[in-house]
Amino acid sequence: MAKEQPEEEEVQRLVEKITGLAAAIGKLPSLSPSPEVNALFTELVVTCIPPSRVDVEQLGPEAQDMRARLIRLCADAEGHLEAHYSDLLAAHDNPLDHLALFPYFNNYIQLSHLEYGLLARHVPAPPPSRLAFLGSGPLPLSSLVLAARLLPAASFHNYDICPEANRRASRLVRADRDLAARMAFHTSDVADVTTELAAYDVVFLAALVGMAAEEKARMVEHLGKHMAPGAALVVRSAHGARGFLYPVVDPEEIRRGGFDVLAVHHPEGEVINSVIIARKPPVAASASEGGDADTHAHGHGAVVSRPCQRCEMEARAHQKMEEMSAMEKLPSS
C-alpha cells in the first residue's frame, strides 16, 4: 500500500493538469492554427506522451466527461490543422515534394513504417494490393506514405464523410501521375460502405472514426460483417495518458466484432497511437487448422507491445532517412 499512494497522487496531478488544459482549450474562440492554439495543444501532447499508470477507463464520471470533450476538441483541432496544411501544400506545383512542411510529418512516417512492419510480421505474404483507409481526412498522410514508399504497386481507397476533405486530399496527388492512378477518394459514411469492403486486403480504421466506445464497437462489427475472409484490419487506439487525446479501443471489442487479434502494440516514443493488428478468419480456418485456429480465433497468443520493439526501431531508422530526404527537397529560403 505504501507504494500505491504516490502513484495515486501522480495520477491525480496528471488529471488535474489535463483538466486545466482542457478548460483553456475549450475557451479558445477558434481551433484553427494560431500561436495560442499551437502552444496549448503542444503542452497537452507533451503532458500525455510520457508513460503513465493512469487508466482512463477507470476515471470517475467528471473526469470521463472532461476526457470525452477533450477528445472531440482534439479531433476538431486536428481537422483544422490538416485542412490548413493541405491548402498550403496544394499551392505548390507538386505538393508531395513538400510534405515535410506538415509539423507532424515524421510522426506519420514512423507510424506508417510501424504498421507496415506489424502487418508484414503477423499477416505474411503476398503483400496487399488493395487497401482502404476509413477516415482519411483532408491530409491523408498515412495513405500517401504507404503508397509512395512502402507499397508502390498497391491501390488505396480513402473514405471520408466530408466531401470538402476529399476535395482537398485529391488535390495533393494531382501532379503525380502514378499516385493519382492508385489513389481513390470516396465521400461516404463508413456505416454505408458494405459490399466494397470485401474487395480490400487490408482496412485501416482511423483513430477518430467512432470516438465513443459504443460507436467504435458498432464500426468494428460492421467491418466484421462485410470485410473479406482473411483480410487484415488495422485499428488505431491509445494507451495510458494518450487516451486523453484519442479513443482507447479494447481488443475484446475487436474479437467480438469477428476478428482474430494478432498483435497489440503500444509505442513509447513520439508515435502517439497504439496499433491493433487483426484479421477476419479465413472461411475454413477452424475446420482445417484445428486447435491452432481455435486459439487464434479467441485472441489468445496475441503479441502485446514489447515483441514489436524491433518494428519501432526500424521505423525510427526509416524516419531519419526520410527526414534527410525530405529536407533536401524543401525549397531554399
Secondary structure as the mmCIF struct_conf table of DSSP 4:
data_model
#
loop_
_struct_conf.conf_type_id
_struct_conf.id
_struct_conf.beg_label_comp_id
_struct_conf.beg_label_asym_id
_struct_conf.beg_label_seq_id
_struct_conf.end_label_comp_id
_struct_conf.end_label_asym_id
_struct_conf.end_label_seq_id
TURN_TY1_P TURN_TY1_P1 ALA A 2 LYS A 3
HELX_RH_AL_P HELX_RH_AL_P1 GLU A 4 GLY A 26
TURN_TY1_P TURN_TY1_P2 LYS A 27 LYS A 27
BEND BEND1 PRO A 29 PRO A 29
BEND BEND2 SER A 32 PRO A 33
HELX_RH_AL_P HELX_RH_AL_P2 PRO A 35 CYS A 48
BEND BEND3 ILE A 49 PRO A 50
HELX_RH_3T_P HELX_RH_3T_P1 VAL A 56 GLN A 58
BEND BEND4 LEU A 59 LEU A 59
HELX_RH_AL_P HELX_RH_AL_P3 PRO A 61 ALA A 90
TURN_TY1_P TURN_TY1_P3 ALA A 91 ALA A 91
BEND BEND5 HIS A 92 ASN A 94
HELX_RH_3T_P HELX_RH_3T_P2 PRO A 95 LEU A 101
BEND BEND6 PHE A 102 PHE A 102
TURN_TY1_P TURN_TY1_P4 PRO A 103 TYR A 104
HELX_RH_AL_P HELX_RH_AL_P4 PHE A 105 HIS A 122
BEND BEND7 VAL A 123 VAL A 123
BEND BEND8 ALA A 125 PRO A 126
HELX_LH_PP_P HELX_LH_PP_P1 PRO A 127 PRO A 128
BEND BEND9 SER A 129 SER A 129
STRN STRN1 ARG A 130 LEU A 134
BEND BEND10 GLY A 135 GLY A 135
BEND BEND11 PRO A 138 LEU A 139
HELX_RH_AL_P HELX_RH_AL_P5 LEU A 141 VAL A 145
HELX_RH_PI_P HELX_RH_PI_P1 LEU A 146 LEU A 150
TURN_TY1_P TURN_TY1_P5 PRO A 152 ALA A 153
STRN STRN2 SER A 155 ASP A 160
BEND BEND12 ILE A 161 ILE A 161
HELX_RH_AL_P HELX_RH_AL_P6 PRO A 163 ARG A 171
TURN_TY1_P TURN_TY1_P6 LEU A 172 ALA A 175
HELX_RH_AL_P HELX_RH_AL_P7 ARG A 177 ARG A 182
STRN STRN3 MET A 183 THR A 187
HELX_RH_3T_P HELX_RH_3T_P3 VAL A 190 ASP A 192
HELX_RH_3T_P HELX_RH_3T_P4 THR A 195 ALA A 199
BEND BEND13 ASP A 201 ASP A 201
STRN STRN4 VAL A 202 LEU A 205
TURN_TY1_P TURN_TY1_P7 ALA A 207 LEU A 208
BEND BEND14 VAL A 209 GLY A 210
BEND BEND15 ALA A 212 ALA A 212
HELX_RH_AL_P HELX_RH_AL_P8 ALA A 213 HIS A 226
BEND BEND16 MET A 227 MET A 227
HELX_LH_PP_P HELX_LH_PP_P2 ALA A 228 ALA A 228
TURN_TY1_P TURN_TY1_P8 PRO A 229 GLY A 230
STRN STRN5 ALA A 232 SER A 237
HELX_RH_3T_P HELX_RH_3T_P5 GLY A 240 PHE A 244
TURN_TY1_P TURN_TY1_P9 LEU A 245 LEU A 245
BEND BEND17 TYR A 246 TYR A 246
HELX_RH_AL_P HELX_RH_AL_P9 PRO A 251 ARG A 256
TURN_TY1_P TURN_TY1_P10 GLY A 257 GLY A 258
STRN STRN6 ASP A 260 HIS A 265
BEND BEND18 GLY A 269 GLU A 270
STRN STRN7 SER A 274 ARG A 279
HELX_LH_PP_P HELX_LH_PP_P3 LYS A 280 PRO A 282
TURN_TY1_P TURN_TY1_P11 VAL A 283 ALA A 284
HELX_RH_AL_P HELX_RH_AL_P10 ALA A 285 GLU A 289
TURN_TY1_P TURN_TY1_P12 GLY A 290 GLY A 290
HELX_RH_AL_P HELX_RH_AL_P11 GLY A 291 ALA A 297
TURN_TY1_P TURN_TY1_P13 HIS A 298 GLY A 301
STRN STRN8 VAL A 303 VAL A 304
BEND BEND19 SER A 305 SER A 305
HELX_RH_3T_P HELX_RH_3T_P6 ARG A 306 CYS A 308
HELX_RH_AL_P HELX_RH_AL_P12 GLN A 309 LYS A 329
BEND BEND20 LEU A 330 LEU A 330
HELX_LH_PP_P HELX_LH_PP_P4 PRO A 331 SER A 332
#
